[in-house]
Amino acid sequence: MFQPVIPLSGNSGWKFLEATYDRQLKSYTDSPQVQMDRDYLIEKFSQPVAVEDFLKDTRLLRVSLTAFDLGGEEWKRGFIDKVLSEVSDPDSTFLTRLNNPKYTAFANAMKPVDGKITLTPAAVLAMATQYESAAFEAAVGEVDDNMRISLNYKSEIGSIVGSSSSESAKIYRMLANVPVRTLLEGAMNLPSDIRKLPIERQADIFKERLQSTFGISDVSELASPEIIDKAIQRFHVMRSINEGISNYSPASAALTLLGNGLGSQSSENLFLSLL
């Protein structure tokens, strides 16, 4: 099995991964195990699959969940059964209350009809492609979890802030998305204790820090390529500081922030405090 190559940590490692992403993804997806999983998914869904059989098929369940970035949750068969049964009920508010975009996407894609999951050939191929990308990101995480968080953030932030929902709803969705929240907390240098506060207070703090850190007036601006790059770069810089990487001092990290315009006055304060 091909293992992703990330020879450096921090921003240097992220830039390397970005530059080699397409080649590494292809090498990974050409691996026999990945190809066999992809072919198995396509073969099984070439015809309707009863929900009961789907839940019993450990391999099919694993590959399908991985396609929606839910890999590792195949053991939750009872919960997955409930998700699939609730999505088939037009009066159910279960998924809305669950407020998990990944499970919502999974449920809507796999929505059973008369107890069977029936997918079009195009939908199966799309899921197979999603599986390859998500499995590669998981493999990246085994090498460097900060890189996986960055990949997740880059692919998910647009769908979170690009909807027609209110500002508050978008912020709550960010708080509910683990990789997005983790990256932004790191980029804005928020303490982990923030999660102990009431969720309303957490949302207020996030809104204030998003505006002051990134100079945005609308959270939808987080989806712009420039702000995405800025957020990921800040995340790696702050992680480098907090993890005490020997060849990347706090002062040089602050200078990197200043040199890239990532935080103006707050970055100047950070630099001065580290001298």
C-alpha positions in Angstrom: 0.0 0.0 0.0 1.3 3.4 -1.0 2.0 5.7 2.0 1.8 9.5 1.5 5.1 11.2 1.5 5.3 14.3 3.8 9.0 15.0 4.5 8.5 18.2 6.4 6.2 19.5 9.1 4.4 22.8 9.3 4.0 25.2 6.3 6.9 23.6 4.4 5.2 20.2 4.6 1.9 21.6 3.6 3.3 23.4 0.5 5.0 20.1 -0.5 1.8 18.2 -0.1 -0.1 20.7 -2.1 2.5 20.6 -4.9 2.5 16.8 -5.1 -1.1 16.1 -4.2 -2.3 15.0 -7.6 0.6 12.6 -8.1 0.4 11.2 -4.6 -3.4 10.7 -4.8 -3.0 8.8 -8.1 -0.2 6.6 -6.6 -2.4 5.9 -3.6 -5.6 5.1 -5.6 -3.6 2.9 -8.0 -2.8 0.7 -5.0 -4.4 -2.8 -5.3 -6.3 -2.6 -2.0 -7.9 0.7 -2.9 -8.8 -0.5 -6.4 -10.3 -3.7 -4.9 -12.4 -1.6 -2.5 -13.5 0.7 -5.3 -14.5 -2.3 -7.5 -16.3 -4.0 -4.7 -18.4 -0.8 -4.1 -19.3 -0.5 -7.7 -20.1 -4.2 -8.1 -22.3 -4.3 -5.0 -24.3 -1.2 -5.9 -24.8 -2.3 -9.5 -28.1 -3.6 -8.2 -30.4 -2.6 -5.2 -29.0 -3.6 -1.8 -31.3 -4.3 1.1 -30.6 -2.1 4.1 -30.3 -5.3 6.3 -27.6 -6.7 3.9 -25.8 -3.4 3.7 -25.5 -3.3 7.4 -24.2 -6.8 7.6 -21.6 -6.3 4.8 -18.6 -4.9 6.9 -16.5 -4.1 3.8 -19.3 -2.4 1.9 -20.2 -0.4 5.0 -16.6 0.7 5.6 -16.0 1.8 2.0 -19.4 3.6 1.8 -18.9 5.5 5.1 -15.3 6.4 4.2 -16.7 8.0 1.0 -18.5 10.5 3.2 -15.5 11.0 5.6 -17.1 8.8 8.2 -14.5 6.0 8.1 -14.1 4.2 11.4 -17.8 4.5 12.3 -18.9 1.3 10.7 -19.3 -0.3 14.1 -22.3 2.0 14.8 -24.6 -0.3 12.9 -27.7 0.5 15.1 -27.1 4.2 14.7 -26.6 3.9 10.9 -29.8 1.9 10.7 -31.6 4.7 12.5 -30.1 7.3 10.2 -31.3 5.4 7.1 -34.7 4.8 8.5 -35.2 8.4 9.6 -34.2 9.9 6.2 -36.9 7.8 4.6 -39.5 9.4 6.9 -40.6 12.8 5.5 -41.9 13.9 8.9 -38.7 13.1 10.7 -36.5 15.9 12.2 -33.8 13.5 13.4 -31.1 14.6 10.9 -31.8 18.3 11.5 -31.4 17.8 15.2 -28.3 15.6 14.7 -26.8 18.6 12.8 -24.0 16.5 11.3 -23.5 17.5 7.6 -21.6 14.3 6.9 -24.3 12.0 8.1 -26.9 14.1 6.3 -25.0 13.8 3.0 -24.6 10.0 3.6 -28.3 9.5 4.4 -29.5 11.5 1.5 -27.2 9.7 -0.9 -28.2 6.2 0.4 -31.9 7.0 1.1 -33.7 3.6 1.0 -36.9 3.1 -0.9 -39.0 0.1 0.2 -36.1 -1.1 2.4 -33.5 -1.1 -0.4 -30.7 1.3 -1.4 -30.8 1.9 -5.1 -28.1 4.0 -6.7 -27.7 5.2 -10.3 -24.4 4.3 -12.0 -23.4 7.9 -11.9 -24.0 8.1 -8.2 -22.0 4.9 -7.6 -19.0 6.3 -9.6 -19.2 9.6 -7.7 -19.1 7.7 -4.4 -16.2 5.6 -5.6 -14.2 8.7 -6.4 -15.2 10.2 -3.0 -13.9 7.1 -1.4 -10.5 7.4 -3.0 -10.1 11.0 -1.9 -11.3 10.4 1.6 -9.2 7.3 2.0 -6.1 9.2 0.8 -6.8 12.0 3.3 -7.1 9.4 6.1 -3.7 7.9 5.0 -2.2 11.4 5.1 -3.5 11.7 8.6 -1.6 8.6 9.6 1.6 10.4 8.6 0.8 13.9 9.9 -2.7 14.6 11.3 -2.2 18.4 10.9 -2.0 17.8 7.1 -5.2 15.8 7.1 -6.9 18.6 9.1 -5.7 21.1 6.5 -7.0 18.9 3.6 -10.4 18.5 5.3 -10.7 22.2 6.0 -9.8 23.2 2.4 -12.5 20.8 1.0 -15.2 21.5 3.6 -15.1 25.2 4.5 -16.8 26.3 1.2 -19.9 24.1 1.7 -20.2 25.4 5.3 -20.0 29.1 4.7 -21.3 29.2 1.1 -24.9 28.4 1.9 -27.7 30.9 2.2 -27.9 30.3 6.0 -27.6 33.1 8.5 -24.2 34.2 9.9 -25.0 32.5 13.2 -26.0 29.2 11.5 -22.8 29.1 9.6 -20.7 29.7 12.8 -22.6 26.9 14.6 -21.9 24.6 11.6 -18.2 25.5 11.9 -18.3 24.7 15.6 -19.9 21.3 14.8 -17.3 20.3 12.2 -14.3 18.9 13.9 -11.5 19.5 11.3 -12.9 23.0 10.5 -13.2 24.0 14.1 -9.8 22.5 15.0 -8.0 24.4 12.2 -9.7 27.7 13.0 -9.1 27.4 16.7 -5.5 26.8 15.9 -5.2 29.6 13.4 -6.9 32.1 15.8 -4.8 30.8 18.7 -7.9 30.1 20.8 -7.4 28.0 24.0 -8.9 24.5 24.2 -10.8 25.6 27.2 -13.1 27.6 25.0 -15.1 24.3 24.5 -16.1 24.4 28.1 -18.0 27.6 27.6 -21.8 27.7 26.7 -22.1 27.2 23.0 -23.6 30.6 22.5 -20.5 32.2 24.0 -18.3 30.0 21.9 -20.1 31.3 18.8 -19.7 34.9 19.9 -16.0 34.5 20.4 -15.6 32.7 17.1 -17.4 35.5 15.3 -15.3 38.2 16.9 -12.0 36.4 16.3 -12.8 35.6 12.7 -13.3 39.2 12.0 -10.2 40.5 13.8 -7.9 37.7 12.6 -8.8 37.6 9.0 -10.2 41.1 8.5 -13.5 39.8 7.1 -17.0 41.3 7.6 -18.9 38.2 6.5 -18.0 34.6 7.3 -18.7 33.6 3.7 -15.4 35.3 2.9 -13.7 32.3 4.5 -14.3 30.4 1.3 -12.1 32.7 -0.8 -8.9 31.0 -1.9 -6.8 33.8 -0.3 -8.5 33.4 3.1 -8.3 29.6 2.9 -4.5 29.8 2.3 -4.2 32.4 5.1 -6.1 30.2 7.6 -4.1 27.1 6.8 -0.8 29.0 7.0 -1.7 30.5 10.4 -2.8 27.1 11.6 0.6 25.6 10.8 2.5 28.6 12.2 0.7 28.5 15.5 1.0 24.7 15.7 4.7 25.1 15.1 4.9 27.6 18.0 2.8 25.5 20.4 4.6 22.2 19.5 8.0 23.8 20.0 9.5 22.8 16.7 13.2 23.3 17.2 14.1 24.8 13.9 11.1 27.2 13.9 11.3 29.6 16.7 8.2 31.6 18.0 9.8 34.9 16.9 10.4 33.6 13.3 6.8 32.3 13.3 5.6 35.8 14.2 7.7 37.3 11.6 6.2 34.9 9.0 2.8 36.2 10.1 3.9 39.8 9.7 5.6 39.1 6.4 2.4 37.6 4.9 0.0 40.2 6.4 -1.7 37.6 8.5 -3.1 39.5 11.4 -1.7 43.0 11.3 -1.8 44.5 14.8 -2.4 41.2 16.6 0.6 39.7 14.8 2.7 42.7 15.9 1.7 42.2 19.5 2.5 38.5 19.2 6.0 39.2 17.8 6.7 41.8 20.5 5.6 39.5 23.3 8.0 36.8 22.0 11.1 39.0 21.9 
